[in-house]
Amino acid sequence: MDNIERKYLTGREYAALLSMFAQVSHYMVLLPTLEKRAKMIPGVWESLTEAQRLTDDALNKIPKTIPENKLRHVLADVQNAKIYVKIEPPGCVPSVDMTGFSYVPTKALNDLLLYVMDHECLLCDKTPDEAKKCPVREMFDAALPHEVVAKDTNMCRYSDMSLGLGADTE
């Protein structure tokens, strides 16, 4: 490792290096969120952490190829590199057979859910057992891709869900 040639980065290499450092940093922040789920499957957590370790190792060695007079500047930049991910709604139905399945733009779905909540859920006085059989709740469960946790376990989890579904949500 001591005899590695030090060469200046091209613009593309510099952009790629910044992007990779940002991606690895982002990966390290997100990885713990999936730890419990990944550990449910034998070997998956180990694979994810090994991928992180190998990538970290490689990225720690690449700067040793950069001339010392540029290295300080590059290292300052990579430490401050951040990546922002915006997930675009897909434009079509997936190719796998999912009869009765279609994508709905998030804003349209949120607007519809808010409208229904305002007209059906706002003054709902169902008991928890009645709420479990509520057709509106069943529709929400089918429409939302994520779990909604109730703040008050004596109420339906959708009775106070308007937080986070603002009209400006995309």
Protein Blocks (a to p, Z undefined) as FASTA:
>chain_A
ZZpccddddfklmmmmmmmmmmmmmmmmmmmmmmmmmmmpghklmmmmmmmmmmmmmmmm
mmmmpcfklmmmmmmmmmmpccdddddddfbdcfbdcehiacddfklmmmmmmmmmmmmm
mmgcbdfklmmmpmklmmmmmmpcbdcddfblkbcfklmmmgopafkbZZ
